[in-house]
């Protein structure tokens, strides 16, 4: 479409999206992200390369390519947030209006957020809309509809970016995405859309009044666009022809509106107003041609208006004699704003499908993590209550030597409860198994500590590098400070450090308990025969086997086993309680735009765990009653037993064996849980180290980009002007001789003066005035013989008048031969055709001195320039074709 302006595209470089996104999915979503997303990530990477890294044709397929990539960016905005604290990727985009220069690249900006990438892609979608619209034909109805729609779409996108770019981009360093520039582009696209509607109305032959109003609205919108484009820093970046074209079209559309309104006046028989509007249209067309210059052509319209004006004047002068009003008195034409900015559809691509549909938004994922954390806290709390109560009950029974004391009534065999405890210890590996667990713990702890220390080292190095650059470039180092950016990571590392310190303390408590009970754990690790030998012998106590106290204790021991079995069932129910909260959190996010995780989670957790929590409380209460009954029955049993030393020793060993069994089971559980804890913590720390490495890599890339931009901007800065030269530095410079050349030998001493030959009469010519005494060589009259010159001076060559050449005087040379050898002639004698005779090869004899042309056998006087003749005085006129050497 003629003279329609199109916005150029922004350019970007290729980068790797797959690696950082894949690491984020693995580190963040865990089991949920265990699916292989390599194909989806490769597709996203391919979409970006096709959309922003390759040259796009001005066609709707290019719009689809850009729209598909933008829709994917919009879809992953909440799932895979690209930012310095989550997915570290650095996007670099060049200014759309700055194509660089021969000596350096154009303006560009780097950003580490997905929102900056979306702003740039959306800018290109608007620019591509303008380019496709500008190519449409103004003669075809469908083309005009397409152009109007795409200009309106571009205007809507530019206006949307104008309102959102400040919140999406931390700092704007390229003018093309500055809000003022975006406002100018949006206004220009809207004016061109209105211009297209004018062409459509004219083609559809609508009423002249309607066409005039549409054209007048287009003129007003062009005027608004022109005002926005003439902002100083916006005007500097726009192409040079834009403002003349916009200014010319503003006046042209106003002239067109006046022309069509004149036809309305003609139909209403307002002939004077018709002529006034046509006069105004002519003035406006002249102004449009002057403003637009060579970039616009309104010749046909001007001729048409001129013909209409001539006809109207003729009719008015001969027939109507209507008064022609002044331009200022003409009524307003009115306006008909048809073009409006279109909202951005969602999605832009009609066949859009989310590549990462299975992944939930990060807000939902975080809410699910918080819910699982609350649930695990409840489960862990109830587990701790049950296990602490069970350990208390076992310790009380072990202190009373129950149930071993009521089973060892004979005193010669190993009690069944002790055999059962010994079998349980041997099944778990005995003392060798627990020793192996203890030996593995330091290695696991060391590995986790090294991973955490390495992560902190990377953060410290990055922070140090950023501080050095900030100290070097001061306020020009505009990127976010490392201390602010890495605060979440350092908080997380502090949490891991606290966890490791607590684990070290817990390991010390476990080892202390192990050392106390190790001797009797070794006994329990033996077989039945060795175990019987290790027990002290005792006298028989068979008479007490039917005692009521013994019967009561046996009944109470059965209740103890029953409580332990019930607790195992309760723990299993607590562990297996599950609830899918994804749909609830998604619904809350869709309806409210945010998730109140605490209120939703607390209500559901109370509903799920209230019955189980009540069971735990009832079990603990039953245990308290049971232990009181056990202590009473054991007191009666101890009173009935006969007291002897051997029985006391045996009972003490049995008590320690029972305590060792409980300690072994507890230590095994603690060490197994600790080993699993360290292994799980290793995975967490490895993911943490991956996040730190990705952040440091992105920051290093961003630093290199910013450093390159700063270095280039410093190199492109204009040099400061030299200081004003003091007056005394310039005095006498004209009289100074130029310094000798570096490769010029020192001046040889002058020979004593000789008697000059007889003077020759000079040709009739006015003598030149001699220069005042100075270091410069004096000037002598033309044709003065050499003998009249002072020794050591070189004369200024003279030039013959137009009728012929005068002989060139020869300078004094005390070392030259008295006459040139016969047969050689003048080595630089001009030959026919303008060629010069080449000198013969140098003969042996005198050394050749620098400064004179090469002549065979003659020494050269130093100090003369090595030119094809004598030095020329600046005041001598240049004669083309003059030969400085003539045959004497």
N, C-alpha and C positions, 0 to 999 in steps of 0.2 A: 504494500500500500504506500502510495507516494508520500514522501516526507514524514512518514510515521517513525517515531524514534523508538528504538528497542534498547533495553538494558543489557549490557554484557554480563556473562556468567563469571562467577568466582571460580578460581582454580585451587585445587588441593593436591597434595602428594599422597602416594600410597603408604599404608601403614598396616601393622599386624593387629587385627581385632581378635583373632582366634585364641591366641595364647592367654592374654589377660582375662578374657571372658570365660574361657574354659577353667582356668585356675579359680576364678571367683565362684563359678558354679560348684566346683569340687569342694572348695573350702567353706562355702556358705550353706549350701543346701544339703550336703552330706548324703545320706541315703536317698533323699528325694532327688538329688542331682546325680545319682549313680548311673542313670541312663547315659548312653553315649550320645552327646550332642554335637559330635564332630561334623556330621553332615549339615546340621542347621547352622553351625558357626561358619562353615565354609561357604554356605549359601549367602549368609549375611555379608561375609567378606567380599564375595563376588558381586553382590548388589552394590556395595560401596564403590568398588573399583569401576563398575560400569556407569555409575551415576555421577561420580565426582572426579575421577582420575582420567577419564577418556573424553575425547572431543565428541560432543553430541550434535547430531543433526537437528535442524530446526523443523521438527516433526512431532506429531502427537506420541509416537513411540518413545521419544526422549522424555516427554512429560510423564509417561507411564513408568519409565525406569526411575526417574527421580521420585515419583509418588510412592512406588513400592519400597524404596529404601527409607523414605521419610516415615511411612507407616510402620515399618519394623522398628525404627528408632523410637517412635511413639509407644509401640507396644512393649518394648523392653525398658522403657523409662522407669517403671516402678518395679520391674523384676530384676533387671541387671543394671542398676544405676551406675552410669559412667561418671565418675568423679574422682578427685584425688584421694578420697577416703575409702572408696569402694573398688571400682575398676579403674586402674590408672592407665589412661590412654591420652596421648597428646595429639590434638588435631591442629594442623597448620593450614590456614587459608590466606590467599592473596586478595588484595583489594581488587574489586571488579573493574574499577576505573583506572587503575595504575598498572600499566603493563611493563614497568621497569624501564631501564635505559641501557645503553651500550656498556656502561661501566659497572652496573650493578642491578640486582633484582628489584622488583617493585615492593611496595609496602605490603606487609603481611602480619598476621597475628596468630598466636598459638593459644589454644585453650584446652583444658583437661576435663571438660564437662560435656555430657551428652546434649545438654541444652544449647551450648554454643554450636555444636555440630548441626542440630536441628534448625537453628537460626540460619546458618549458612545454606543448608540444603533448601529450606523454605525460600530464601532469597533467590536461589537458582530456579526454583519452580516458578516464582513470579517473573523472573527475567526470561525464562523460556516461554512463558505465556506471552510476554510482550514481543518476543522475536517471531513467534508463530503468527501473532496478530498482525505484525507489521508487514508480513509477506503476503497477506491476503489481498486479493484483487478488489478494487473498488467498483468494478462493473458487475460483479456477480452477487446475486442476492444471498446465497448461502455463505459466501466468503465474508460478506459484511456482517452477517449474524455471528459467524465464528469469531471474527475480529472483535466485535463489540463484547461478546461474552468473555473472551480471554483478556481483553484490556480491563474489564471490570473485575475479573478474578485476580489479575495482577495488582490492581488498586487495592482490593480487599486484603491481599497478603501483605503488601507493603504497609498498609495502615495497621494491621495486626502486629507486625514486627515493630513498628514505631512505638506501640504501647507496651510491648513485652520485652524488648531487647535489653533494657536496662536491668530488669530483674533476672534475665537469663544469662547475661554475660557480665562477669565481674568488672572488667575494665575494657573499654572500647578503644582500640588503637588503629582501626582502619575506618576511614570516613564513610565507606559505602554502607555500613550498618549503623551509622550514627542516627539518632532519632530525627535530626533535622534533614539529613539526606533522604531518609526513608519517607518523611513527610512530603518532600519535594517530588520524589518518584511516584508516590501514591497520587498526588494531585495531578501530575503529568499523565499518568495512565488513565485517570478518570476523565481528564480533558480530551484525550484521544478517543476514549470510548464514546463521549458525547459527540465528538467530531464524526465518528463512524455512524452514529445514529442520524446525524445530519445528512450524510451521504445516502443512507438508507431512505430517509424521508424524501429527499430530492429524487431518488430513483423511483420511489413509489408514487411520485407526483401528488404528494399531500398538499393541503391548502398552503398558500403562500404565507399566511399569518403564522401557521404552525411551524413551517420551516424557518421563518425568521426568528421565532422564539427559541427554537432548538439551536440555531446558529449563534444567537446572542448568548445563550447559556454556555455554549462551547467557548465563546470569546471570554466570558467572565472566568471560566475555569482555567483557560490558558493564562489569563492574567494572574490568577492565584498561583499557578505553577511557576510562572515567570518570577513572581515575587519571592517564592521559596528557593528557586534555583539561583537567585542573585545574592544569596547570603555569601559573604566573602569566602569562607573556607569551602563552601559547597561549590561555588562558581569555579574555584581553582582546580577541582578534581574532575568536573564534568567535561566531556569532549567539547572542543572549542565551538563546534557548529551548533550545539544544542540551543544555547540562549538566542542566537540570531534566528534560528528556525522557530522556536517557541514565540519570540517577540513578533516575528513576521506573521505567524499563523494567528496570533491573537488579534492583530489588526485586520488580517484577511477575513477571519470569521465575523468580526464586527462589520466590515464592509459588506460581506455577503448578507448578513442580517438586514442591513440598511437597504440593500438591493431588493430583497424579497419584500421588505416592508413597503418599499416604493411601489411595488406592483399592487400591494393591498391598497395603497393610496390612489393608485390609478383606477382601480375598480370602484373605489368610493368617490371618484371624481374630485379628489383633493390634489389638483395638478401642481399647485405651488409646493405643497409638502412633498410630493413625488420628486420634484426637481431638487428640493433641499436635501432630501435623503440621498439622491443620486450624487449630488455634489459632495456630500459627506463621504459617500462610498468611494468616490474617486480619490479624495484626500487620504482616506484610510488605505486604499490600495497603493498609493504612492508611498505612504509610510511603511506599509508591509514590505514593499519591494526594497525600500532603503534599509529597513531593519534586517531582512533576510539575506540580502545581497545575492551572491551566487548560489546559495543553498536552496533558494525557492524560485518558483516561476509562476507568476500570477498573470502572465501576459494575456491569455485567452479570456480570463474573467474581466480584466481591465478593459479589453476591447469591447466585450459585451456590455459592460456598464457604460462605456463611453457612447456606444451606439444608442443605448436606451436614453441616456442624457440628451444627446443631440435631438432625437425624435421628440422627447418630452418638451425640450426648449422650443423647438419649431412649432409644435402644436400650441404651446402656451403663448408664444409670441404672436401667432397669427390668429388664434381662435379664442383661447380661454382668458388670457391676460390675468391669470391668477397671481396673487402676491406670493413670492418665495420667502418663506420664513428663514430666520437665522438658524444656524446649527444648534446653538444653545437653547433655542425655543422649541426644538423638536420634542415630541412626546416620547416617553420611554417605550421601547418595543415590548418589554416583558420577558419572561423566561419560562422555559419548559425543561427542567432537569430530568432527563430520562435515565442517564447512566448513574448507577449506584455501585459502591463497592460490595462485592459478593463475599459472604462468609466462607470460611474455609470448611469444606465438607470433611466429615470423619467417617470412614477412612477416605483418603484421597483416591486410592485405587479401588475400583468397585469389586474386584476379585481378590481382595486382600485376605490372606490367611496367616495367622500368627505362627511363626516358626517355633516359638517356645511356649506353646499353649499349655503344656503340662506343668510348667513352673508357675507358682503362685506369686503375686506381687510381694516385694520385699517387706512391706508393712504387714501383710498377712503372715508371711514366714516368721517375722520377728514376734508377732503376737502368738503364733503357735509355739515358738521357742519359749516365750514367757509362760504360756500355759503349761507346757511340759515341765518347766522349772518349778512352777507352783505345785504341780502334781507330784513331782519327784520329792519336793520338800515334805509334802504330807506323808508320802510313802516312807521316806527315810525316817521321819519323826516317829511314826508308828512302829516301824521296824526297830528303831533304837529303844523305844519303850519296852517292847516285847523281849528283846535280847537282853537288855539290862535286868529286867525282872527274872528272866531265866538264869542269867549268870548269878544273880543274888541268891536264887533258890538253890542252885548247884553248890555255891560256896557255903551256904548254911548247912546243907546236907553233908558236904565233905567235912566240915568242921565237926559234925556229929558222927562221922564215920558211917553214914547211912547211904545205901542199904547194906553195906558190907558187914556191919556189926551184927545184924540180925541173921545174915546168911552164914557167917563163920562161927557156928555154934560148936563145931568139933575142935577147931583150932589146929588141925593138921593138914587140911586141904586148902587150895586156893578158892576163895569165895567166887560164886558164879558171876557176881557183878564185876569183880576185878578181872576175871577172864574175859568178860564181854568188853570191858574197857580196853584190855590189852589187845584183843582181836581188832577192835576199831582202830587203835593206833597203828598196828601192823598193816592193816588194809590201806591206810593212807600213806604208807611208806616209812613209818617209824621215824627214828631220829635222823636217818640219812636224808629223807625228803625235806625235813624242816631245815637241816643244815644247808642243803642246796638252795632253798629259797632265800635264806639269809645271805648266802654268798653272791646271789644274783642281784640283790637289791642295790648295792653300791654302783654297779655298772649302769643300771637303769637310771639311777639318780644322776650320775655323771653325764650320761647322754642328754638328758633333758636340760641339765644346767648349761651344757655347752651350746645347745640349740638356742636357748634363751639369751645367753651371752652374745652369741654371734648376731642375733637379731638386733640387740641393743647396740652392738658395735656398728652395724649398718646405719641405724638411725642416727647415731652420734656423728658418723662420718658425713652423712647427708646434711645434718644440721651445721656442722663445721664448714662444709663447702658453701652452704647458703649464706652463712654469716660472713665468710670471706668475700663473696661476690657482693653482698649488700654493703659491706664496708668499702669495697672498691668503687662501686657505681652509685652509692648513696640512693637518692630518690628515684633514679632511673631504673633500679632493680625493682620492678613493679609486681613481681609474682608474690603469691601468698607466702608469708614467713613460715619456716619449717616448724617453729615452736607451736604455732597455731594449728598447723595441719596435722602434726603427729601427736597431738594431745590424746586423741582416743587410743592410738596404738601404745603410747607410753602408759596410759592408765591400764590398758589390758596387760601390758608386760608387768606392771606392778602387782596386778592381781595374780599373775602366774608366779611371780617371785614369792608372794605371800603363801601361795599354795605349796610351793617347794619347801619353804621354811617350816610350815606346819607339818609337812610330810616328814621332814628330817626329825623334828621333835617326836612325832608319833613313832617313828622307827626306833628311837632311843628307848621309849617306854616299852615297846614290844621286845626289844633285845634284853632289857632288864628282867622282864618277866620270864623270858626264855632261860636266862642264866640261873634264876632262882629254881626253876623246875626241871632243869636239864637232867639232873641225876636220876630222878624218878621217871622221866620220860624214857631214858635209856632202859630202865627195868621193865617198863610196859612194852618196850619194843622186843623183848625176849619171848621165846616160846613158853608153853605152859610148864614144862619141866624146870627150866631155868628160873621162871617166875616163882615157882614153889620153893626153890632153894633160897631165893632172895628174901622170902618172907620169914620173919622170926616165928618160932614155934610157941604155942600157948596151951595151957591145960584145958581140958574139956569143960564145956559149959552147956551140955546137952539138957540139963535140968530146966534151963530157961526157955526151951523152944516152945513150950505150951503156955508160957506166961502171958496174961492179958495185955501187958504192955507191948510184948513182941507182936502179938496178933494185931494190936492197934497200929503199930508202926508199919506192919506189912500192908495193911489197908490204906494207910496214908501214902505209902510209896506208890501204890497203884494209882491213886489220885494225881500224884505228881506226874507220872507217865502220861496220864490222860490229858492233863493241862498242856504238857509239851506237844502232844499230838495235835491238839486243837490249835495251838499257836502256829504250827507248821501250815495248817490249812488256811488260817487267817493271813499269814504272810503270802501264801500263793495267791489268794484272792486280791490282796492289795497290789501285788506285782502285776497281775493280769487285767486289772481294771483299765479299760481304754474308752476313749470318746473322740469322735471325729468332729473337730471344731472348725475345720476349713470352711464349710458352707456358712457357718454363722459369722465368721470373721469377714468372708467375702461379701456377705449381705450387708454387714455393718459398714464396710468400706464403700460399697456402692451407694448406700442410702445417705450416709452422713459425710462421706469423704474422708473419714478418719475412723480409727478403731479404739474404743474404750475397753482395752483388754482387761483391765482389772475388774471392772464391774461384771463383765461377761464371764470371766474365768471363775471368779469367787463363787458366783451363784451355781454354776454347773459343778464345780468341785465339791461344794457342800452337799449337793444332791447325790453325787456318786459315792462319796466316802463317809457320809454320816453313819450308816449301819455298821461299817467295818470299824470305825473309830469307837463306836459303842461296844463292840465285841472286845476290843483291846482293853478298854477300861474295866469291863466285867471280869476279864481274865486276870488282870492285875489285882483286883479286889479279892477274888477267890484265892489267889496265891497268898495274900496276907493272912487270911483266915487259916489256910492250910498250914503255913509255917508255924503259926502259934500252936496249933494242935500237935504238930510234929515235935516241937520243943517240949511240950508237956509230957507226951508219951515217952520221949527219950529220957526225960528226967526220971520217970518211974522205972524205966528199963535199967538205967545206970545204978539206981539204988538197989535193984534186985541182984545185980551181978556181983559175984565175989571178986574182991580186989586182990590182984597179984601182979608182980612186976612184969613177968613175961607177957601176960595178956595186955598190959598197958603198952609195952613196946610194939607188940604186933598191931594193936589198934592204931598206934601213932603212924606206923608205916602204911597201914591201909588208908588212913586219912590222907597222907601225903600222895599216895598213888592216885586216889580219887581226885585230889586237887591237881596233880600232874596231868591226869586225863583231861580234865576241864581246860587246863592251861594249854595243852597240846591242841585241842580242838579250836580253841579261841585263837591261838597263835597261827595255826594253819589257815584258818579263815582270814585272819588279818593279813598274813603274808600273801596269800592268794589274791585277796582283794587289793593289797598294795601293789603287787606285780601287775595286775590288770589296770590299776590306776595309773601306774607309771607308763605302761604301754599306751593307754588311751591318751594320757597327757602328751606323750611323744607325738601322736598324730595331731593333736590340737596345736602343739608348738610348731610342728612342721608346717601346718596351714598358716599359722601366725607368721612364721618366717617367710612363707611364700608371699603373703600380703605385704610384708615389709620389703621384700626384694622387688616386687612389682612396683610398689610406691617409689622406691629409690631409683629403679630403672626409668620410670616415667619422669621423675624429677630431674634425673640426669639428662634425659632427652630434652625436657623443657628448658633446662639450663643451657644446653648447647644451642638450642634454637634462639633463646633470648640473647645469649652472648654473641651469637653471629649477627643478630639484628642490631645490637648495640655497637658492635665493632664496625659494621657496615655504615651505620648512621654517623659514627664518629669519623670514619674515613671520608664520607661524602660531605662533611661540613666544610663550608668555604674557609679558606685560610684567612687569618687576620691580615689587614693591609700593613705594609712595612711602615716604620716610623718616618716622619718627615725628615728629609736630609738637611742637616744644618748648612747654613749659607757658606761657612768657611770650607766645607768639604768640596764645594763646586768651584771655588776660585782657582783660576789658573789651570784647570783641567785641559782647556783647549790648547795650551802651550806645551803640555807635557808630551814627551815621546811615548809611544806604546811600549810596554815592557818587552824585552827580547823573548823570542820563542823558546820553549823549554829545550828543544833539540838543536838550537842554534849555537854554534861555537862562539867563544868570546872574541871580541873585536881585536883584530891584529893591529899593532902599532902602525901609524901612518908613516909613510916614507917622507923624507924631506922634500920640500917644494923644488921644482925644477923651473928652468926658464921657459916661459911659454913661447910657442911658435908665433910667427907674425900674425897679426890680427887680420881677419877676413872681414870684408865689408858685409854687414848684415843686409838682408833684403829690406825693401821699403815697407816698413810696418811700424805702427805706433808702439812704443815700448810699454810693457806692463809695469805698473807700480810695484816697487819692492816692498816686501813685508817688513815690519819693524823688527829690530833684533830680538830674537827669541831662540828657543831650542829647535823650532821648525826650520826646515831648509828654506833658504831665500829663493825668490823667483827672479829670473833673469830674462832679458829681452829675447824674443825668438831669433834664432840664428846666430847667437853670440858664440864665438869659437870657444873651445875648451880652455884655451890658454888664459882667457880672461876670468875664469872661475877660480876661486880660492881652492887650494888643495883639500880633498876630502869631501867637498860638497858634491851632491849629485844634482844635475840640472833638471828642470821641469821640461818634459818633452813638449815640443811645439807641433802645431798642426798647420799643414799647408792650406792655402786658400783653395777655392773650388776648382781652379784651373790645373792643379797638379800637386805633387808631393814635394815637400822640402826635405833636404837631407837631415838625418837625425844626428846630433852631435854625440861624440863618444866620450864617456867620462874618463877621468884620469885613472890610470892603472899602472902603478910603478912596476908590477911584476909581469905585465903582459908583453908578448913579443912585439917588436916594432911594426911588423906587418903580418897580415894573415897569410898563411901558405897559399901558393898558387894552386888552382885546381879544385879547391873546395868551395869557393864562393861564399856567399852568405848562407849559413845553414838554415835560416828561416826565410829565405827568399821566396816570395809568393810566386807560384807557377800559374800557368793558364788554368782556368776553371776554379780558381780560388784555393787550390791546394798549395801546401808548403813543402819545400824540399826537406827531407829528413837529414839530420846531421850524420856524418860518418862515424864509425865506431871510434871509441876513445883510444888514442895511441899512448904508448908509454912515454914517460917523461915527467912532466910536472903533475903534482897531485891536483885532483879536481876539488874545488872549494864549493861549499853549498851556497846557494843564493842566485847563481847565474845558470842560464841554459847550458846543457852539456855541449862543449866544444872540444874537438880533439886536440890534445896536446897543449892546451892553454890552461894555466891555473885560474881558479875563480876567486875573485875578491870576496871575502866573507862580509856579511852584514847586509847584503842586498837580497831582496825577496826573490825566490826561485820562480819567476814568472817568465813569460815569453817576451821580455823586453824590460824597459826601465819602469820604475814606479811612476805612477801618474798622479799629478797634483790634482786635488779635488776641484780646483777652479777651472781646469782645462776642459773645454767642451768635448763630448764624445763624438768621434767621427766614425761611422760604420765603415768597415773595410780598410781602415788605416793600417798600414804595415809599418811597424816600429823599426824595422831593420831595412835599410836600403843599401844596395850595392854602391860602394863608393867608386 
